[in-house]
């Protein structure tokens, strides 16, 4: 995945700010993150958990976290699941987390970003937060959803945070114009990302690419992937005013168990 290089660089440059990019909290900023403050942000899991339980529930067996980073949420997952497979493309972020979080049920696992590090139908649950938004494009996002379906056990579920947008279909002409405008913006953003990655390789600051998914298309694409239940939710975490849009999906279970 093209965006891997950015997060491998953030792991070396500033692993905490790469995960929690708040103004002034950079390593060289006015008020850089401390480990205590950073890991306290993992309490956001309580809000995601409440939504997950309310909509479908999850099996507290083995969970795979996509993009665990420096372990902000991972620490909390280890309290609710028997086994946590914390996967990330940055070896430096994994090492940062490994040396600070000592829960014995966490497996820190390097990922290539394209395939999830688990066997077919071997995982009870999948979680990801603030990761899919930095993928190169929607194609990379939906490809990872296919991987999620592959590794989930029948009846297993996933809660994935990713930004979504919606166009007002009640005004078809405006909707068509808006959709075309966003496609042009996404194309220009991809070019910008390529340029910034080139500058990064020359010593520039790592880049953070951002991508959103059209809500109507996401539901259609998730159905085509093969998920059974599909829920979309807005989760307000830590009292923050901006909601976190999430897709909660479940793998069909032919046995009905």
Backbone torsions as a table, in degrees:
resi	resn	phi	psi	omega
1	UNK	NA	132.4	-174.1
2	UNK	-59.8	-31.2	-176.8
3	UNK	-76.3	-7.0	-180.0
4	UNK	-54.8	-42.0	-174.1
5	UNK	-61.0	-32.7	-179.8
6	UNK	-65.4	-43.0	-174.6
7	UNK	-80.9	-27.3	171.3
8	UNK	-65.6	-37.5	177.6
9	UNK	-70.0	-41.7	179.0
10	UNK	-62.6	-33.1	178.3
11	UNK	-60.9	-31.9	177.5
12	UNK	-87.7	-38.0	-171.4
13	UNK	-77.4	-48.2	-176.6
14	UNK	-168.7	82.6	-172.4
15	UNK	-62.7	-30.5	-179.3
16	UNK	-78.6	-45.7	180.0
17	UNK	-70.4	-28.1	175.6
18	UNK	-61.6	-26.5	178.5
19	UNK	-93.5	-45.5	-178.3
20	UNK	-118.0	87.3	-169.8
21	UNK	-87.9	65.5	179.2
22	UNK	-92.0	142.4	-178.9
23	UNK	-58.5	130.5	176.8
24	UNK	86.1	-7.8	-177.3
25	UNK	-97.0	11.0	177.3
26	UNK	-62.8	161.8	179.2
27	UNK	-55.8	-36.5	178.4
28	UNK	-102.7	14.7	-177.3
29	UNK	-82.9	-176.2	-177.2
30	UNK	-69.3	-29.7	-176.9
31	UNK	-143.8	71.1	-175.0
32	UNK	-62.3	151.1	179.2
33	UNK	-59.2	138.4	164.8
34	UNK	-97.5	159.7	178.5
35	UNK	-58.6	-41.4	-178.5
36	UNK	-60.5	-46.2	179.9
37	UNK	-66.2	-42.6	-177.6
38	UNK	-62.7	-49.2	-176.5
39	UNK	-72.3	-20.4	173.1
40	UNK	-64.2	-29.3	178.0
41	UNK	-62.8	-18.6	178.5
42	UNK	-64.5	-12.9	176.5
43	UNK	-62.7	-13.3	174.3
44	UNK	-55.1	-26.9	-179.7
45	UNK	-56.0	-33.1	-178.5
46	UNK	-59.4	-36.4	179.9
47	UNK	-74.7	-41.6	175.8
48	UNK	-62.9	-42.7	-179.3
49	UNK	-59.6	-44.6	-179.2
50	UNK	-60.7	-41.2	178.6
51	UNK	-66.4	-44.7	-180.0
52	UNK	-59.3	-46.7	-179.2
53	UNK	-65.9	-36.8	-178.4
54	UNK	-69.1	-34.9	-174.4
55	UNK	-88.3	-40.6	-176.8
56	UNK	-148.8	-25.0	-173.3
57	UNK	81.0	169.4	178.8
58	UNK	-145.2	160.9	176.6
59	UNK	-88.1	127.5	-176.4
60	UNK	-82.7	38.0	179.1
61	UNK	-91.0	-107.0	-179.8
62	UNK	-103.0	126.4	177.0
63	UNK	-117.3	141.7	173.4
64	UNK	-109.3	125.6	176.7
65	UNK	-99.8	123.6	178.3
66	UNK	-89.1	119.0	-179.7
67	UNK	75.0	57.5	-177.2
68	UNK	-70.5	-20.3	177.6
69	UNK	56.7	-133.3	-179.0
70	UNK	-85.4	9.8	172.9
71	UNK	89.1	22.3	-177.8
72	UNK	-55.9	-49.4	-179.7
73	UNK	-90.4	-28.7	-174.7
74	UNK	-54.1	-41.6	-179.1
75	UNK	-56.6	-39.0	-179.8
76	UNK	-76.8	-35.9	178.5
77	UNK	-60.0	-36.0	-178.3
78	UNK	-63.9	-18.0	178.4
79	UNK	-82.9	-21.0	-173.9
80	UNK	-112.4	-13.1	-178.3
81	UNK	-122.8	148.8	-178.6
82	UNK	-66.1	-40.3	-179.9
83	UNK	-136.3	134.7	176.1
84	UNK	-119.0	120.2	172.2
85	UNK	-97.0	103.2	-177.6
86	UNK	-92.4	107.0	-174.9
87	UNK	-110.2	141.6	178.6
88	UNK	-157.6	156.8	179.7
89	UNK	-87.4	-8.3	-177.6
90	UNK	-102.9	110.7	177.3
91	UNK	-63.7	-30.3	-179.2
92	UNK	-70.2	-39.5	177.1
93	UNK	-66.5	-40.8	178.4
94	UNK	-61.7	-41.2	179.9
95	UNK	-67.5	-38.4	177.6
96	UNK	-59.2	-46.4	-179.2
97	UNK	-68.4	-42.3	-176.9
98	UNK	-59.0	-36.2	-176.8
99	UNK	-80.8	-9.1	-176.7
100	UNK	-116.7	-20.6	179.9
101	UNK	-115.4	115.3	-171.3
102	UNK	-103.1	12.7	-179.9
103	UNK	-58.9	124.9	-175.4
104	UNK	-71.2	-14.3	-177.4
105	UNK	-94.3	12.8	177.1
106	UNK	-102.1	131.1	174.3
107	UNK	-108.9	108.4	-179.4
108	UNK	-81.3	117.5	-167.7
109	UNK	-130.5	124.0	177.7
110	UNK	-76.3	133.5	-179.1
111	UNK	-115.1	154.9	175.3
112	UNK	-90.1	-2.5	177.8
113	UNK	86.1	-18.6	-178.3
114	UNK	-102.0	-38.5	177.9
115	UNK	-120.0	145.0	179.5
116	UNK	-85.2	138.5	-173.9
117	UNK	-78.8	67.8	178.4
118	UNK	-158.5	154.2	-180.0
119	UNK	-78.1	168.4	178.7
120	UNK	-59.7	135.8	174.2
121	UNK	49.2	46.4	-175.4
122	UNK	-118.4	-5.4	-171.3
123	UNK	-119.2	138.3	-180.0
124	UNK	-81.5	-33.8	-175.0
125	UNK	-152.8	154.4	178.0
126	UNK	-133.2	138.7	179.2
127	UNK	-136.8	147.4	174.8
128	UNK	-155.7	139.7	179.4
129	UNK	-140.7	132.0	177.7
130	UNK	59.5	36.1	-179.4
131	UNK	-123.3	-53.3	-177.4
132	UNK	-59.1	-26.7	-179.0
133	UNK	-66.8	-16.9	-178.8
134	UNK	-104.1	6.3	176.3
135	UNK	-67.9	159.3	-176.8
136	UNK	-61.8	-35.8	-174.4
137	UNK	-166.3	177.3	179.0
138	UNK	-64.4	-32.4	179.2
139	UNK	-61.1	-40.2	178.1
140	UNK	-67.8	-36.1	179.0
141	UNK	-65.2	-47.8	-176.8
142	UNK	-71.4	-28.1	175.3
143	UNK	-64.4	-36.5	177.8
144	UNK	-71.4	-33.6	173.5
145	UNK	-62.4	-35.7	175.8
146	UNK	-63.2	-39.5	176.6
147	UNK	-64.1	-38.5	178.1
148	UNK	-61.3	-44.8	178.4
149	UNK	-61.2	-39.0	-178.7
150	UNK	-62.4	-44.7	-172.5
151	UNK	-85.7	-20.5	-179.4
152	UNK	-68.6	142.3	169.9
153	UNK	-71.1	153.3	174.4
154	UNK	-53.2	129.1	-177.2
155	UNK	88.9	-9.6	178.3
156	UNK	-72.2	159.2	-176.0
157	UNK	-134.0	164.5	-179.9
158	UNK	-137.9	140.5	173.1
159	UNK	-117.3	114.1	-174.0
160	UNK	-121.9	119.7	174.6
161	UNK	-83.7	127.5	172.4
162	UNK	-155.1	140.7	179.5
163	UNK	-63.8	140.9	178.4
164	UNK	-130.5	152.6	173.0
165	UNK	-131.9	158.6	-178.6
166	UNK	-138.3	138.7	177.7
167	UNK	-105.2	141.9	-175.3
168	UNK	-74.7	98.4	-178.0
169	UNK	-64.7	-14.7	179.1
170	UNK	-66.7	-20.6	176.5
171	UNK	-119.1	90.4	-170.1
172	UNK	-63.6	-38.4	-178.4
173	UNK	-66.6	-47.1	178.3
174	UNK	-61.9	-40.2	-179.2
175	UNK	-60.0	-43.8	-179.6
176	UNK	-64.2	-42.2	179.2
177	UNK	-65.3	-44.7	-178.9
178	UNK	-63.1	-40.8	-179.9
179	UNK	-64.9	-41.1	178.0
180	UNK	-65.4	-39.8	178.7
181	UNK	-63.0	-41.0	-179.8
182	UNK	-68.7	-37.4	177.5
183	UNK	-62.0	-39.0	177.2
184	UNK	-66.4	-42.1	178.3
185	UNK	-61.3	-43.0	-179.4
186	UNK	-64.3	-37.9	179.0
187	UNK	-64.6	-45.0	178.5
188	UNK	-65.1	-36.9	179.0
189	UNK	-64.4	-36.1	178.1
190	UNK	-65.5	-40.2	177.4
191	UNK	-64.6	-43.5	178.7
192	UNK	-59.9	-42.0	-179.5
193	UNK	-62.1	-41.0	179.6
194	UNK	-63.1	-40.9	179.3
195	UNK	-66.1	-44.6	-178.7
196	UNK	-65.7	-34.9	177.4
197	UNK	-65.9	-37.6	177.8
198	UNK	-63.8	-43.3	178.2
199	UNK	-65.5	-34.8	178.3
200	UNK	-61.1	-41.6	179.3
201	UNK	-65.8	-20.2	178.3
202	UNK	-92.2	5.7	177.1
203	UNK	110.2	3.9	180.0
204	UNK	-75.4	169.1	179.4
205	UNK	-64.8	139.8	178.3
206	UNK	-57.1	150.8	-175.5
207	UNK	-100.6	155.1	172.2
208	UNK	-123.7	104.3	178.1
209	UNK	-82.1	144.8	179.5
210	UNK	-127.9	136.2	-179.9
211	UNK	-142.5	141.2	179.4
212	UNK	-115.7	161.9	-178.3
213	UNK	-119.8	132.6	176.7
214	UNK	-66.6	127.1	-171.4
215	UNK	-59.0	-46.5	-178.7
216	UNK	-61.6	-41.5	-178.9
217	UNK	-70.0	-35.4	179.8
218	UNK	-60.3	-45.7	-179.9
219	UNK	-61.3	-45.0	178.7
220	UNK	-60.8	-44.6	-177.9
221	UNK	-67.0	-38.4	179.4
222	UNK	-66.8	-34.9	175.5
223	UNK	-65.6	-41.2	179.3
224	UNK	-66.5	-32.1	176.4
225	UNK	-61.9	-37.2	177.2
226	UNK	123.9	11.3	178.5
227	UNK	-72.7	151.6	177.9
228	UNK	-86.2	-92.7	177.6
229	UNK	-70.2	135.9	176.5
230	UNK	-132.7	119.3	176.0
231	UNK	-120.6	140.6	171.2
232	UNK	-111.9	135.4	-175.8
233	UNK	-140.2	153.0	171.0
234	UNK	-110.2	120.3	-177.4
235	UNK	-112.2	123.2	174.1
236	UNK	-93.2	118.4	-174.2
237	UNK	-110.1	138.8	174.8
238	UNK	57.7	24.0	-179.7
239	UNK	76.2	5.5	179.3
240	UNK	-67.0	142.9	-177.0
241	UNK	-71.3	-28.2	-177.3
242	UNK	-84.0	124.6	179.3
243	UNK	-75.3	151.8	175.3
244	UNK	-100.5	110.2	179.2
245	UNK	-76.5	135.1	-174.4
246	UNK	-136.0	150.7	171.2
247	UNK	-109.3	125.5	175.5
248	UNK	-111.3	116.5	-173.7
249	UNK	-125.9	153.1	-178.9
250	UNK	-132.9	139.7	178.2
251	UNK	-81.0	131.7	179.4
252	UNK	-58.2	145.5	177.6
253	UNK	-119.8	102.0	-177.6
254	UNK	-59.1	-26.9	-178.5
255	UNK	-76.1	-19.6	-179.2
256	UNK	77.1	7.8	-178.7
257	UNK	-84.6	NA	NA
